[in-house]
Amino acid sequence: MLALLHTSQAHVLTFDRLRSEEAPTLTLYHIVAEHLLDDARRLGVPAVAEQVAQQVGLAAEAGARAVLCTCSTIGALAEQAAATAGIPVLRVDRPMAAAAVAAGPRITVLAALASTLAPTTALIEQEAARAGRSVTVSARVICGAWDRFEAGDLDGYLDRIAAALGEVTDADVIVLAQASMAPAAERNATTVPVLASPRLGLRAAAAL
């Protein structure tokens, strides 16, 4: 059984669909804790470290063999909790970051939520150091996108992301910082490769 720690209910159906395509025999155990992202935005990411560790611990107690954290904002905290939980923990965007580093030195990160920028950029730099590669990371928040997501306007949310993708011309690869942004990759006409985290993350977690 693989536990998934989400901060949005929207991810449940996404990862159930990907499980059917990537690892149909894998059992998923979904944990939705929306308050973790709310508290991280309001109080700062370090303030929710204990709460994240508790959720990872509960997943281990429930019988999970590994945990996949689908929230980029708290992903680093989830990985840190692996030591006390006693099971592997993977943040969903780590495989994507490794793929971005392999794609080329000029990496553009697009985020719908400001709190995701610093963790995603740091992760890419970490993966670049691990691979012994030099990269230049540029990052920006897509104005108004998260407001659309919170309002339940998924089409408006994805349209804003797709428009932002079309504006990037000077990168070797574009990284979508949040799992919820993934469908926008199918709506844009950019010639720059676009990486999203859900499929790559689930594939790597299933391998654990």
C-alpha positions as CSV (number, residue, x, y, z in Angstrom):
1,M,0.0,0.0,0.0
2,L,1.2,3.5,-0.9
3,A,-0.1,6.4,1.1
4,L,-0.5,9.8,-0.6
5,L,-0.5,12.9,1.5
6,H,-2.5,15.6,-0.2
7,T,-3.4,19.2,0.6
8,S,-6.3,19.3,-1.9
9,Q,-9.1,16.9,-2.5
10,A,-8.7,17.4,-6.2
11,H,-5.6,15.2,-6.3
12,V,-7.5,12.1,-5.3
13,L,-9.1,11.4,-8.6
14,T,-5.9,12.4,-10.5
15,F,-3.7,9.9,-8.7
16,D,-6.4,7.2,-8.8
17,R,-6.4,7.6,-12.6
18,L,-2.6,7.5,-12.8
19,R,-2.5,4.4,-10.6
20,S,-4.8,2.6,-13.0
21,E,-2.4,3.5,-15.9
22,E,1.0,3.1,-14.2
23,A,0.5,0.5,-11.4
24,P,-3.0,-1.1,-11.4
25,T,-2.2,-3.6,-8.7
26,L,-1.0,-0.9,-6.2
27,T,-3.3,0.0,-3.4
28,L,-3.5,3.7,-2.6
29,Y,-4.4,5.2,0.8
30,H,-5.3,8.9,0.4
31,I,-4.8,11.4,3.3
32,V,-6.3,14.8,2.6
33,A,-5.1,17.5,5.0
34,E,-6.0,20.8,3.4
35,H,-5.2,22.7,6.6
36,L,-1.5,21.9,6.2
37,L,-1.2,24.2,3.2
38,D,-3.4,26.8,4.7
39,D,-1.2,26.9,7.9
40,A,2.0,26.8,5.9
41,R,0.9,29.9,3.9
42,R,-0.3,31.7,7.0
43,L,2.4,30.8,9.5
44,G,5.4,29.8,7.3
45,V,6.4,26.3,6.1
46,P,8.5,25.4,9.2
47,A,5.5,25.9,11.4
48,V,3.7,22.8,10.1
49,A,6.7,20.4,10.4
50,E,5.2,18.6,13.4
51,Q,1.8,18.3,11.8
52,V,3.3,16.9,8.6
53,A,5.4,14.4,10.6
54,Q,2.2,13.3,12.4
55,Q,0.4,12.6,9.1
56,V,3.4,10.6,7.8
57,G,3.4,8.6,11.1
58,L,-0.3,7.9,10.8
59,A,0.3,6.5,7.3
60,A,2.9,4.2,8.6
61,E,0.6,3.0,11.4
62,A,-2.1,2.3,8.8
63,G,0.2,-0.1,7.0
64,A,1.6,2.0,4.2
65,R,4.9,0.8,2.8
66,A,5.8,4.3,1.5
67,V,4.4,7.8,1.4
68,L,4.1,10.1,-1.6
69,C,3.6,13.8,-0.7
70,T,1.7,15.5,-3.5
71,C,2.1,19.1,-2.1
72,S,5.3,20.9,-3.2
73,T,5.1,23.4,-0.4
74,I,5.4,20.8,2.4
75,G,7.3,18.2,0.4
76,A,10.6,18.7,2.1
77,L,9.0,18.4,5.5
78,A,7.4,15.1,4.5
79,E,10.7,13.7,3.4
80,Q,12.3,14.7,6.6
81,A,9.6,12.8,8.5
82,A,10.8,9.5,6.9
83,A,13.4,9.0,9.6
84,T,10.9,8.8,12.5
85,A,8.2,7.1,10.5
86,G,10.4,4.3,9.4
87,I,9.2,4.1,5.8
88,P,10.3,5.8,2.6
89,V,8.8,9.2,1.9
90,L,9.0,10.9,-1.5
91,R,7.9,14.3,-2.5
92,V,6.0,14.2,-5.8
93,D,8.2,16.8,-7.5
94,R,11.6,15.2,-6.9
95,P,11.5,12.9,-10.0
96,M,10.4,15.9,-12.0
97,A,13.3,18.0,-10.7
98,A,15.8,15.3,-11.7
99,A,14.2,15.1,-15.2
100,A,14.5,18.9,-15.5
101,V,18.1,18.9,-14.6
102,A,18.8,16.2,-17.2
103,A,16.9,18.2,-19.9
104,G,19.2,21.2,-19.9
105,P,20.7,24.0,-18.0
106,R,18.1,26.7,-18.5
107,I,15.1,25.8,-16.3
108,T,11.9,27.9,-15.9
109,V,9.6,27.2,-13.0
110,L,6.0,28.3,-13.2
111,A,3.9,28.3,-10.0
112,A,0.3,29.1,-9.2
113,L,1.1,29.6,-5.6
114,A,4.0,31.8,-4.3
115,S,4.8,29.4,-1.4
116,T,5.8,26.8,-3.9
117,L,8.5,28.8,-5.6
118,A,11.3,28.6,-3.1
119,P,10.9,24.8,-2.3
120,T,10.7,23.9,-6.0
121,T,13.8,26.0,-6.9
122,A,15.7,24.6,-4.0
123,L,14.8,21.1,-5.0
124,I,16.0,21.6,-8.6
125,E,19.3,23.1,-7.3
126,Q,19.7,20.1,-5.0
127,E,19.1,17.6,-7.9
128,A,21.6,19.6,-10.0
129,A,24.2,19.3,-7.3
130,R,23.5,15.6,-7.0
131,A,24.0,15.2,-10.8
132,G,27.0,17.4,-10.9
133,R,25.4,19.8,-13.4
134,S,25.2,23.6,-13.5
135,V,21.7,25.1,-14.0
136,T,20.1,28.5,-14.1
137,V,16.6,28.6,-12.6
138,S,14.2,31.4,-13.3
139,A,10.9,31.3,-11.4
140,R,7.6,33.2,-11.4
141,V,4.1,33.1,-10.0
142,I,1.2,33.1,-12.5
143,C,-0.9,36.1,-11.4
144,G,-4.5,35.2,-10.6
145,A,-4.2,31.5,-11.2
146,W,-4.6,30.3,-7.6
147,D,-7.6,32.5,-7.1
148,R,-9.3,30.7,-10.0
149,F,-8.3,27.3,-8.4
150,E,-9.7,28.3,-5.0
151,A,-12.9,29.5,-6.7
152,G,-13.4,26.1,-8.3
153,D,-12.9,27.5,-11.8
154,L,-10.6,24.8,-13.1
155,D,-10.8,25.8,-16.7
156,G,-9.9,29.4,-15.9
157,Y,-7.0,28.1,-13.7
158,L,-5.6,25.9,-16.5
159,D,-6.1,28.6,-19.1
160,R,-4.0,31.1,-17.2
161,I,-1.3,28.5,-16.8
162,A,-1.4,27.6,-20.5
163,A,-1.1,31.3,-21.4
164,A,2.0,31.6,-19.2
165,L,3.5,28.5,-20.8
166,G,3.2,30.2,-24.2
167,E,5.2,33.2,-23.0
168,V,8.3,31.2,-22.1
169,T,10.7,31.0,-25.0
170,D,14.2,31.1,-23.4
171,A,14.3,27.9,-21.5
172,D,15.4,24.3,-22.2
173,V,12.5,23.0,-20.1
174,I,9.6,24.3,-18.1
175,V,8.7,22.9,-14.7
176,L,5.1,23.2,-13.4
177,A,5.6,23.6,-9.7
178,Q,2.3,22.1,-8.5
179,A,0.6,18.8,-9.3
180,S,-2.7,20.5,-10.0
181,M,-1.1,22.4,-12.9
182,A,-0.3,19.3,-14.9
183,P,-3.4,19.3,-17.3
184,A,-2.3,22.8,-18.6
185,A,0.5,21.1,-20.4
186,E,-2.1,19.8,-22.9
187,R,-3.5,23.2,-23.5
188,N,-0.5,25.2,-24.6
189,A,1.4,25.4,-28.0
190,T,4.9,26.1,-26.7
191,T,7.8,24.3,-28.3
192,V,9.6,24.2,-25.0
193,P,9.3,20.8,-23.2
194,V,7.0,20.9,-20.2
195,L,7.4,18.7,-17.1
196,A,4.6,18.0,-14.5
197,S,5.0,16.0,-11.4
198,P,2.0,13.6,-10.9
199,R,2.9,10.8,-13.3
200,L,6.7,10.9,-12.7
201,G,6.1,11.1,-8.9
202,L,3.6,8.2,-8.8
203,R,5.9,6.0,-11.0
204,A,8.8,6.6,-8.7
205,A,6.8,6.0,-5.5
206,A,5.4,2.8,-6.9
207,A,8.9,1.6,-7.5
208,L,9.7,2.0,-3.8
